[in-house]
Amino acid sequence: MPYIKPSSRESLNPAIEQLRQALVSLQLDDFEDSNNTEGNLNYIITKLLVDTYTDPISYANINDAMGVLSSAKAEFYRRCAVPYENSKIMQNGDVYPNTIQQEIDSLS
């Protein structure tokens, strides 16, 4: 869960902003003809995980790293993707029949 204390955020946010600015400034990767933001962000995440969770390398550390990734992914989906998808359902109409929602509602 990313909801850490404000004092911890204040300590981390300047470094995160500096990293974000570096990421944005890399318009083109040496090996690509287009913006490689995804590859550069993947590198940043991988490097942080390797530097944080592999000394010593152990099942517990690997499991912790996978848990962090899984939780961050789930929270990003919950807070960003779900509201976006809901707005698109309202804008363009739902593809799921009402009967599915009725079945789900009847389970609770």
CNS distance restraints for C-alpha pairs under 8 A (distance, minus, plus):
assign (resid   1 and name CA) (resid  71 and name CA) 6.60 0.50 0.50
assign (resid   1 and name CA) (resid  72 and name CA) 7.17 0.50 0.50
assign (resid   1 and name CA) (resid  75 and name CA) 7.52 0.50 0.50
assign (resid   2 and name CA) (resid  72 and name CA) 7.56 0.50 0.50
assign (resid   4 and name CA) (resid   8 and name CA) 6.49 0.50 0.50
assign (resid   4 and name CA) (resid   9 and name CA) 6.75 0.50 0.50
assign (resid   5 and name CA) (resid   9 and name CA) 6.43 0.50 0.50
assign (resid   6 and name CA) (resid  10 and name CA) 6.16 0.50 0.50
assign (resid   7 and name CA) (resid  11 and name CA) 6.49 0.50 0.50
assign (resid   8 and name CA) (resid  12 and name CA) 6.27 0.50 0.50
assign (resid   9 and name CA) (resid  13 and name CA) 5.63 0.50 0.50
assign (resid  10 and name CA) (resid  14 and name CA) 7.38 0.50 0.50
assign (resid  12 and name CA) (resid  16 and name CA) 6.26 0.50 0.50
assign (resid  13 and name CA) (resid  17 and name CA) 5.98 0.50 0.50
assign (resid  14 and name CA) (resid  18 and name CA) 6.21 0.50 0.50
assign (resid  15 and name CA) (resid  19 and name CA) 6.17 0.50 0.50
assign (resid  16 and name CA) (resid  20 and name CA) 6.04 0.50 0.50
assign (resid  17 and name CA) (resid  21 and name CA) 6.11 0.50 0.50
assign (resid  18 and name CA) (resid  22 and name CA) 6.29 0.50 0.50
assign (resid  19 and name CA) (resid  23 and name CA) 6.19 0.50 0.50
assign (resid  20 and name CA) (resid  24 and name CA) 6.18 0.50 0.50
assign (resid  21 and name CA) (resid  25 and name CA) 6.06 0.50 0.50
assign (resid  22 and name CA) (resid  26 and name CA) 6.52 0.50 0.50
assign (resid  23 and name CA) (resid  37 and name CA) 6.93 0.50 0.50
assign (resid  23 and name CA) (resid  40 and name CA) 6.87 0.50 0.50
assign (resid  23 and name CA) (resid  41 and name CA) 7.21 0.50 0.50
assign (resid  24 and name CA) (resid  37 and name CA) 7.52 0.50 0.50
assign (resid  26 and name CA) (resid  35 and name CA) 7.80 0.50 0.50
assign (resid  26 and name CA) (resid  36 and name CA) 7.94 0.50 0.50
assign (resid  26 and name CA) (resid  37 and name CA) 7.65 0.50 0.50
assign (resid  27 and name CA) (resid  34 and name CA) 7.75 0.50 0.50
assign (resid  27 and name CA) (resid  35 and name CA) 5.32 0.50 0.50
assign (resid  27 and name CA) (resid  36 and name CA) 7.23 0.50 0.50
assign (resid  27 and name CA) (resid  37 and name CA) 7.73 0.50 0.50
assign (resid  28 and name CA) (resid  32 and name CA) 6.59 0.50 0.50
assign (resid  28 and name CA) (resid  33 and name CA) 6.82 0.50 0.50
assign (resid  28 and name CA) (resid  34 and name CA) 5.82 0.50 0.50
assign (resid  28 and name CA) (resid  35 and name CA) 4.89 0.50 0.50
assign (resid  28 and name CA) (resid  36 and name CA) 6.17 0.50 0.50
assign (resid  29 and name CA) (resid  33 and name CA) 7.50 0.50 0.50
assign (resid  29 and name CA) (resid  34 and name CA) 7.46 0.50 0.50
assign (resid  29 and name CA) (resid  35 and name CA) 6.77 0.50 0.50
assign (resid  29 and name CA) (resid  36 and name CA) 5.78 0.50 0.50
assign (resid  32 and name CA) (resid  36 and name CA) 6.91 0.50 0.50
assign (resid  36 and name CA) (resid  40 and name CA) 6.18 0.50 0.50
assign (resid  37 and name CA) (resid  41 and name CA) 5.94 0.50 0.50
assign (resid  38 and name CA) (resid  42 and name CA) 5.96 0.50 0.50
assign (resid  39 and name CA) (resid  43 and name CA) 6.18 0.50 0.50
assign (resid  40 and name CA) (resid  44 and name CA) 6.34 0.50 0.50
assign (resid  41 and name CA) (resid  45 and name CA) 6.22 0.50 0.50
assign (resid  42 and name CA) (resid  46 and name CA) 5.98 0.50 0.50
assign (resid  43 and name CA) (resid  47 and name CA) 5.93 0.50 0.50
assign (resid  44 and name CA) (resid  48 and name CA) 6.17 0.50 0.50
assign (resid  45 and name CA) (resid  49 and name CA) 6.18 0.50 0.50
assign (resid  46 and name CA) (resid  50 and name CA) 6.04 0.50 0.50
assign (resid  47 and name CA) (resid  51 and name CA) 5.95 0.50 0.50
assign (resid  48 and name CA) (resid  52 and name CA) 5.92 0.50 0.50
assign (resid  49 and name CA) (resid  53 and name CA) 5.61 0.50 0.50
assign (resid  49 and name CA) (resid  54 and name CA) 7.68 0.50 0.50
assign (resid  49 and name CA) (resid  65 and name CA) 6.59 0.50 0.50
assign (resid  50 and name CA) (resid  54 and name CA) 5.43 0.50 0.50
assign (resid  51 and name CA) (resid  55 and name CA) 7.32 0.50 0.50
assign (resid  53 and name CA) (resid  57 and name CA) 6.65 0.50 0.50
assign (resid  53 and name CA) (resid  61 and name CA) 5.28 0.50 0.50
assign (resid  53 and name CA) (resid  62 and name CA) 6.57 0.50 0.50
assign (resid  53 and name CA) (resid  64 and name CA) 7.81 0.50 0.50
assign (resid  53 and name CA) (resid  65 and name CA) 6.49 0.50 0.50
assign (resid  54 and name CA) (resid  58 and name CA) 7.19 0.50 0.50
assign (resid  54 and name CA) (resid  61 and name CA) 6.85 0.50 0.50
assign (resid  54 and name CA) (resid  62 and name CA) 7.57 0.50 0.50
assign (resid  56 and name CA) (resid  61 and name CA) 7.84 0.50 0.50
assign (resid  57 and name CA) (resid  61 and name CA) 6.38 0.50 0.50
assign (resid  57 and name CA) (resid  62 and name CA) 7.18 0.50 0.50
assign (resid  58 and name CA) (resid  62 and name CA) 6.17 0.50 0.50
assign (resid  59 and name CA) (resid  63 and name CA) 5.91 0.50 0.50
assign (resid  60 and name CA) (resid  64 and name CA) 6.08 0.50 0.50
assign (resid  61 and name CA) (resid  65 and name CA) 6.18 0.50 0.50
assign (resid  62 and name CA) (resid  66 and name CA) 6.18 0.50 0.50
assign (resid  63 and name CA) (resid  67 and name CA) 6.10 0.50 0.50
assign (resid  64 and name CA) (resid  68 and name CA) 6.28 0.50 0.50
assign (resid  65 and name CA) (resid  69 and name CA) 6.36 0.50 0.50
assign (resid  66 and name CA) (resid  70 and name CA) 6.03 0.50 0.50
assign (resid  67 and name CA) (resid  71 and name CA) 5.99 0.50 0.50
assign (resid  68 and name CA) (resid  72 and name CA) 6.05 0.50 0.50
assign (resid  69 and name CA) (resid  73 and name CA) 6.04 0.50 0.50
assign (resid  70 and name CA) (resid  74 and name CA) 6.13 0.50 0.50
assign (resid  71 and name CA) (resid  75 and name CA) 6.07 0.50 0.50
assign (resid  72 and name CA) (resid  76 and name CA) 6.02 0.50 0.50
assign (resid  73 and name CA) (resid  77 and name CA) 6.14 0.50 0.50
assign (resid  74 and name CA) (resid  78 and name CA) 6.08 0.50 0.50
assign (resid  75 and name CA) (resid  79 and name CA) 5.98 0.50 0.50
assign (resid  76 and name CA) (resid  80 and name CA) 5.58 0.50 0.50
assign (resid  76 and name CA) (resid  81 and name CA) 7.03 0.50 0.50
assign (resid  77 and name CA) (resid  81 and name CA) 4.66 0.50 0.50
assign (resid  77 and name CA) (resid  82 and name CA) 6.15 0.50 0.50
assign (resid  78 and name CA) (resid  82 and name CA) 5.41 0.50 0.50
assign (resid  78 and name CA) (resid  83 and name CA) 7.69 0.50 0.50
assign (resid  79 and name CA) (resid  83 and name CA) 6.78 0.50 0.50
assign (resid  80 and name CA) (resid  84 and name CA) 6.33 0.50 0.50
assign (resid  81 and name CA) (resid  85 and name CA) 5.96 0.50 0.50
assign (resid  82 and name CA) (resid  86 and name CA) 6.03 0.50 0.50
assign (resid  83 and name CA) (resid  87 and name CA) 6.21 0.50 0.50
assign (resid  84 and name CA) (resid  88 and name CA) 6.40 0.50 0.50
assign (resid  85 and name CA) (resid  89 and name CA) 6.21 0.50 0.50
assign (resid  86 and name CA) (resid  90 and name CA) 6.31 0.50 0.50
assign (resid  87 and name CA) (resid  91 and name CA) 6.09 0.50 0.50
assign (resid  88 and name CA) (resid  92 and name CA) 5.72 0.50 0.50
assign (resid  88 and name CA) (resid  93 and name CA) 7.39 0.50 0.50
assign (resid  89 and name CA) (resid  93 and name CA) 4.75 0.50 0.50
assign (resid  89 and name CA) (resid  94 and name CA) 5.03 0.50 0.50
assign (resid  90 and name CA) (resid  94 and name CA) 7.40 0.50 0.50
assign (resid  96 and name CA) (resid 100 and name CA) 6.84 0.50 0.50
assign (resid  97 and name CA) (resid 101 and name CA) 7.41 0.50 0.50
assign (resid  98 and name CA) (resid 102 and name CA) 6.21 0.50 0.50
assign (resid  99 and name CA) (resid 103 and name CA) 6.13 0.50 0.50
assign (resid 100 and name CA) (resid 104 and name CA) 6.27 0.50 0.50
assign (resid 101 and name CA) (resid 105 and name CA) 6.03 0.50 0.50
assign (resid 102 and name CA) (resid 106 and name CA) 6.13 0.50 0.50
assign (resid 103 and name CA) (resid 107 and name CA) 6.59 0.50 0.50
assign (resid 104 and name CA) (resid 108 and name CA) 7.29 0.50 0.50
